[in-house]
Amino acid sequence: MTFTMFSTPWCGYCHRLKSQLDREGIEFETVDIEQHPEAARTVEEANGGNQTVPTLLFADGSTLTNPSVAQVKQRLAALS
């Protein structure tokens, strides 16, 4: 199961999480909210109107904002 990570090119937290997920072999899609306004709206809806990244959107519609790799693994395990 994969998920979508909403991020920006300048977000240090996003870069760190991407690297950690890559090391763990966890697949995901990345969407730059600065390039896709509809994605920015999705992030705002998940974060009380804020464009906080990284925000992860899972297949069941749930989200995590600035999670640890452990939190991502827990969510993926719960969804599988």
N, C-alpha and C positions, 0 to 999 in steps of 0.2 A: 504494500500500500504506500502510495506517495502522498505528498502534501505540497502546498504552495507556500513559499516564503516571500513575503512582501518586504522589500528593502530599498535602499538608496545606494548609489555608488560611494558616497562619502561616509557611510555609517560604519564605525569601527566595530560595534557590537554585531552587526550583520556579517562582516568579514570574518570575525572570530567564530561565530556560530557555523557559518558555511564551512570553514576549515575543519572544525570539529566533526561536523556531520559527514564530510567527505572522508575523514580518517576512519570513521565508524562504518563507512560503506552504506550510509543511509541516503536513498535517492529522494530528490525533491526538485521542484520547479521553482525558479526565481523570477519574480516580477518586480521591475523598478517602478515604484509609484510615481516618480517624477516624469516618467515616459508614458504612463498609463493612468489618466485621471480617474477612470472607473475603478481601478485598483486602489487608488488613494481613498476613494469613498468607502470601499470595503474596509480598509484599515481604520478609518474614522469611526465607522459603525461599531467596530470591535473594541474601540478604545475611547469611548465617551467623547467623540469629536476630535480626538488628537491623532496626528499622523505619526504614531509611535512605531518604530521598526527596530528589530525585526518582529513582524507579526506573522504567525504561521496559521494557515487555514487548512483544516483536515477535511476528509471526504464526508464526514458526518455533519459538517457545518460548524464544528467547534473551532475555537482559536486559542492560541497561546501567544503572549506578548513577551519578548525578550526572555525566552525560556533557556534553561540549561539543557545540555544533551541528555541528561538523565530524565528530565521532564518530557522531552520529545520521545524518548524510548518508552516511557511509561504510557504516554498517550497512544503511541503506535501499538503497543502490546494490548491495551484496552480495546482498541478498535479492530484487532485481528481475530 
